[in-house]
Amino acid sequence: MTDTGLLDPGTHRGAAATDDTAVLQALLDAEAAWVAAQAAAGLAPAGAADAARAAARAEDYDAADLARRAEGGGNPVIPLLADYRRRLGELDPDAVRFVHRGLTSQDVMDTAMMLLVRRACAPLTRDLRATQDALARLAGEHRGTLLAARTLTQHALPTTFGLKAAGWLAGLQELDEDLAALARPPLSYGGAAGTLAGSLALFSGAPDAAERALDLARAWAGQLGLGLPPHVWHTTRRPVLRAAQTFAAVCAALGRIANDVLLLSRPELGELREPAAEGRGVSSAMPQKQNPVLSVLLKRTALTAPQLVAQVHVAASAFVDERPDGAWQAEWPALRELARLAVAASSHAAELTAGLVVDVFRMRANLDASGPAVLAERISAVLAPLLAPAADGATGEQQVRSVVREHATDPAGMLDALVRLGAGTALPDGRPVDEDVVAGLLEPAGYLGANDLLIDRVLERHRRAAGDRPGPVRPTPGAPA
């Protein structure tokens, strides 16, 4: 059996952190670290820890064979233990007796999945930071680039591409705290029935056996770079739910960016273009096409993730007793796939945003094509309060609306009609409503609301976060499979 991602293009970018070899390595690391923790506690010789690590190389094991044999016990830990003990016995026969003692297969499997989460979080966070850096640059460079804001698919008001990029960036900033939590997820411990009885047996007769068993779990967590949870979570699956939800949130935030790029890169709009690369965006039948493939794959990911999160939630709600009966097994593929999708998506997004081409002229042309009616809100807010009721009883707002409807696509006609409508009135500062005033009301750049403040708030948050990061942040155009 193989799973090379043939039906999931682009997910090879997340393979190194999430494929079967990565899962196998996480399982082996969990077992080897347990021996090392025992050695640190004086329960095993130091040489046993060294041998345990030497025997824990995924490339020395047959993942496909382990997958077939996992059917017998319902999880891959059981056949792996047999192979691991055999290999370890070749290196240090005495070390074999320290393998897995006091643990149960769920301790190891859950801990390995948390290792997978942590290891997937590293490239994911790196590429999301690169994406944030690229978006911060776009927000700053294009704070004055006029763009038609669209609501319910229609032109609404003027905005800027800088504010749109800042909105994309803000959506990613909201994920920072969640991702930080995934950088040190909790290991799983509890033993056969969640009582730590097996671990206590290692300290048989000691009056502080319970505390020493917890210290051993803490040492195990330290060996693996994981956290020590406050309680056994064999059937309380918050750590898995948190990881799944965070991965899905990443996919959703990046999918939201992709949706905008897909829309604005349509030829009839032409406001954005994806970065070009050899062989990307090609069509098998139409050589003239340059498809926005990075955004297509990001949207695919965003559409796929919710069902996987639902699977994890359904599984969590079905856990029973002190150890589960099937719900546990239902989590693994869903959580692993979410991790793989999120890692791949972050890599795609880093590449997309680093090379995104912004056509400022098309943005302004499309805004201008919507006509002066795009500024109806501003015109009405300024002029309507100045106008007395008309002879037919029409209010100031109704009079303005009538002019806007009549000249919605005619800037010159709108200008003349509004000057006539405002004749004899004055603004609160005393200026008469003349051609200069009305022309100012029809200039989109004059009605951008709190554009600069909103952008600056996002960029300041980015600067603070970037100041806490170690080292440079660079996108990864494509990780090897």
N, C-alpha and C positions, 0 to 999 in steps of 0.2 A: 504494500500500500504506500502511496505517496500523495502528498498534498503540496503542490508547487504553486498554488494560487492561480491556476490557469483560468478559472472562472471568476477570479477576483483581481483584475488587472491592477497593478500598482502596489498590492499588499506585500510584495516581496520586500518592500522598504522596511517593513516591520518584522520580517522573518527572523532576523538574528536575535531579537529579544523574545520572540514568542513561538517559534516553530517547535516541532517535537524534540529536536535536539536541545533547545533551550529549556523545555519542560524537564527532559531527562537530566540535564545538568543541574537544574534547581532541586530535583529530588535527591540526586547524589550529594549535592552540597549540604542539604538539610541533614542527611544521614552522617556525613563526615563531620559536620559541625557539632553534632550531638556527641560523637566520640571525643572531639576536642574539648567540649564543655566538661565532660566527665574527667578528662585528664587535668583540666584546670582546677577541678574540685578535688583532685587527689584520688579519684575513683578508678582511674586507668593510667597506665604508664604513658609518658610523653611520646614514646615511640609508636604507640597505638594511634595517636592522633596523626602523626606524620604518615603512617601507612594508610590510614583512612582517607586522608586527602589524596595521596598518590593513586589510590584505587578509584577515586571519584572523577574519572574523566569520561565524559559522555561518548567521545569517539571510540572508546573501548567496548561499547555495548551495542547491541543490535536492537534499535528502537522498534523496528517492524515486528521482530520476534516477540519483544516484550508486549507490544500491543495485542498480538494474538493471544498470548498467555494471560493477559490481564482479564480476559473474559472469565477465567476460572474463579477468580476471587472478587471480581467486580471493580478492581482498581489496579493501577500499574505498580503500586508499591510492593505488592506481594511477590510477583515474579522478579522484580528488580532486586529485592532483598536477597533472593536466592543467588542471583548472578553476582551481586556485590560481595556477598560473603565468600563466594567461591574465589573471586579475584583477590579480595583482601587476604584470604588464606594463603595465596601464593606468595604474598609479600610479607605477611606477618601472621602466622597461624594463631598466635595468642590474642591478637587484636579483634578477631572475629567475635569473641564473646561480649564485646562492648557495643556491638552494633545493635541499635534499635531497642536495647533493653530499657524497660520502663515506658516505652512509647507505644502508640497504636498507629495503624496506617493512616488514620485521619490526621493525626498530629503532623505527620510527614507530608501528606498530600496538601493539606491546607497551608502549611508553612511554605511548601514549594510554590504554591500559587501566589502567595504573598511576595515571595522572592521574584516571581515572574512580573508581578505588578510593579514592584520597585525597579526592576531592571528595565521594564518598558517605559517607566516614567522618566528615566534619564534622557534617552534620545527625544522623547516626546517634549519634555520641558525645554531641552536645548533648541529644538526647532521652533517651538512656540515663541521662545524669546527672540529668535531671529525674525520670526514673523512680526512680532510686536515692534522690533526695531525698524523693520521696513515700513510698517504702518505709521509709526511715529514720524518717519522721514516724509512720507506722503502727506500726512496731515499738516506738517509744517510747511512743506513746499507749496501746497495747493490750498492754503487757507483762503486765498482770494480768487481761486478758480471757480467761476460761476457755473452752476449746474441746476437743472430743473429738478426740484424735489417732486417725487411721485408718490401719490397716495391713492390706494385702490386702483392702481395702474395708470392714473391720469396725472398730468402736470398739475401741481398744487401751488407752490410758492418757489421763489428763488432760494437756493442754498449754495453751498460750496462743496467741491469734492474733498477739500480738507476736512470739513465737518463729517462727511460720510466716512472717510478713512478713520477719523477719530472715533466714530461710533463703532466701527469694526474693532478698533483697538480696545475700546472700553469693554466690549463683549469678551475679549480674551483676558483682560485684566481681572475680570470677575472670577476667573478660573485659578488665579495664582494661589489662593489660599488652599483650595481643594487639592491642587497638584502638590503643594508642599506637604500636605498630610500623607499623600501617597509615596513620598520619598522615604518614609519610615513606617510602613504598615506593620501590624502586629503579627507575631508568630502565633501558632496554634499549639496548645499543650493541654493535657488533661488525662492522657492515658486511656485505657480501654473503655471506661465508663464515665470519664470526666471527673474523677475523684483524685487523681494524682497518686493512686495507690501504688502503681508500679514504680514511680519515682521515689516515693517514701520508702519502698522496700530496699532501695539502694543504700539507705541510711538506717537500716534496721537496728533497733535498740537505742538509737540516739534520742535524747529527750527533745531535741529541737529538729526532729526529722522533717516536719512540715515546712519550717522556715528554710531548711537546707534544700528541700526539693524545689521550693520557689526560687531560691538562689541559683540552683542548677538551671532552671528554665530561663532565668535572667542571663546567665552566662551563655546559654545557647543562643538567645536573642542577640547578645553582643557579638558572638562569632559570626552571625549572619547579617548584622547591620539592620535588624528588625527591632520593633518595639515589643515590650512585654505588656500584654493586655491586662486589665484589672480582673478579668474572670475568664473562665473557659468558654469558648464560643463555638463548640462543636455543633450546636443546634440553634445558636443565636447569631445570625449571619450578617450583622451590620458591617463588618470589615469588607465582606464581598460586595454587599450592596453599595457601599461608599465608593469602592473602586469602579464598579460597573457604571454607576451614575456619573462619576467624574469623566471616565472615558467617553461616555455618550454625550456629556455636555461639551467636551472638546469637539466631537464630531458635529454637533449641532451648531456651535459657534462658527466653525470653519465652513460648514455648509451654508450658513447665512451669508458669508462673504462670497462664496461661490455663486450663489443665486444672483447677487447683484452683478458680478462679473459676467455671468452668462447673459443676463438681460442687456447690460450696457455694451457688450461686445457684439451684439447682433448687428449685421451690416447696415440695417436701416437706422441704427442709432450711432454705432461706431465710436463710442466715447472711450472705451477701454479695449486693450488687446493683451492677450497673454504673451509671456515671453516665448520667443521661438526657440526651438531646439531641433537638432537633426532627428528626423523620423517621427516627430511628435505632431499630432493633429492631422495626420494624413488620412485620406479616404481611399478605400479599395477600388472605388469606381469613379471618383471625381477628383482628378489630380489638382484642380485649382483650389480645393478647399483647405483651410487651415482651422481645424476644429479646436475649440477651447478645452482640450482634454483634461488639463489639471483641474479645472472647475467641474467638469463632468464627473471626474472620479471623486472629488470632494462631495459633490451632491449625492452620488451613489452611496458614499459612506454615511452621510447624514440620514439618508432614507433607510439604511440597513440597521443602524444602531438601536433605534427604539424597540424593535422586536427582540433584540438580544437582551436589552435591559429588562423587558417584560419577562423573559425566560428566567432571569436571575431572581426577579421578584416572586414569580410563581413558585420557583424552587424554595426560596426562603420561607414562604408561607406554608410549605408542606413539610418542613422539618418536624420531627416528632421525637419523643423520648430523650435519651441521652446521646444517641447516635442515630443518624437518619437511614432511611430505607428507600433510596432511589433519588430523592430530591438532591442529595449531595452530588451524585454523578451528573445530574442535569445542569449543574452550574458550570462545570469545567469548560466545555466547548464554548459556551456563551461568553464567559469572562475572558477566555483566551482570545476569541475572535474580536471582542471589543477592544482589547489591548492592541491587537494587531492592526485593526482599522484606525485606531487613534494615532498610533505611531506613524503609519503610512500617511495619514491625512496631515499630520503636522509637518512632515517632510514635503508633501505636495504644496502646502500653504506657504512654507518658507520660500520655496522656489517661485511660486506664483507671485507673491507680494514683492519679492526682491526685484523681479524683472517686469512688473506690470507697467504697460505703456498707457499713458494718459493723454488723450487727444483733447487739449483744452479748447481748440477752435470748434470742434464738433460739439463739445458740451455747450459752449455759448451759442452756437448756431441752433441747436435743438431747443435751448431755452428761448431764444428770440422767435423761433418758429411757433411757439405757443401763443405769441401775441401779447398785447398789453393786459389782457384779462388775467394773466397770471399774478398781477399786482392788484387785483380787485379788492382784496382784504385791506391793503394799505390805503388805497384811494378812498374807500368807504370810511375807514376809521378817521381820516383827516378831513375830508370834505363834508360828509353827511351832517356832522353836528353844526356846520356853519350855515346850512341852507334852511331857509324858511319853507313852510309847506307851499306846494305849488297850487295853482288855481283849481286844479282838479282834486286837491286834497292829498296828493302824493307827498310822503315824508321825504326828508333829505336822503335817507338810505334808499328809498324806492327810486328817487330821481337818479342817484348814482348808479344803482343797479341797471336801470333802463339804458343809460348811456353805455355802460360796460357791455351789456348784451348786444347792443346795436353795433358797437365798434370793436368787438372782441378780438378780431384779427387785423385791425386797421390802426396802427399806431398813430398815423397822422390824423385820421378822423377822430380818434379817441382824444388826442391832445386838443384839437380845436373844440370839440364838444365839451370837454371838461373846463376849458378856459371860459367858454360862454356860460356854463353852468355856475362857475364860481365868481363870475363878474360881480363886483361890488361887495365882495366878502373879504375878510382878512383873517389871517392865522392868529392864534393867541399872542404871538410875539409882535403883531402889528403889520407884518408883511402882507401886501395884497395878494390875492390868489390870481397870479398872472401866468404867462406862458413859462417863465423860468421855474416857478413853483411847481406847476403841473408837470413840466418836463422832469423835474427832480423826483416827483412821485412815480414817474414811469421808468425810472432807472433801477434795474434789479439790484445793483450793488448797494443801493441805499436801503434795502429792506432785507437784511440778513439776520435780524434779531441779535441774539447774544453769540453769534458765530465765533468771534475771537475768544471770548471768555470760556465758552464750552470747549473749544479746542485746547486752550491753554491749561484748563483743569486736567484734561486727559494727559496732555504732554508732561505736566508737572508730576503727575502720578507715575508716569513712565520714567521720568528722570530719577525720581526717588527710588523706584524699584531697580533701575539699572545701576544705581550707585551701590546697591547691596550685592550685586552679582560679582562673582570672581571671574576674572579673565574675559576675553572677547567672546562675542556671540556671533556665530556664522551659520548660515543655512547649509543644509546638506542636500544637494540636488538629487541624490539617489543612492541609498545604501545598497550594498550588494545583497543578493539573495542568500 
